[in-house]
């Protein structure tokens, strides 16, 4: 159980890190760059990623029995956001994609914990 608590805490931290990285990238990079950085599909996906990361972190923090569902959604959305950021390219977008992938993996791992128990 102690290992599960550590994994959960780590996942919560990664969700907040991802949320903050996407927020910073969207509002302080993409909006400044324009062009493909502000394509509606990309902006919606980054906004979804920001919101689901916050939601997943909140569910885990309050130990909601539904956190597995939000973690599964978070993993899928973070992976999609990473792909979108990579497709745009550039150092800031690569950094955002890397953080999204770490969050996605952590959320998948947390979602699998109960199944393995």
Secondary structure, 3 states (H helix, E strand, C coil): CHHHHHHHHHHHHHHHHHHHHHHHHHHHHHHHHCHHHHCHHHHHHHHHHHHHHHHHHHHHHCCCCCHHHHHHHHHHHHHHHHHHHHHHCCHHHHHHHHHHHHHHHHHHHHHHHHHHC
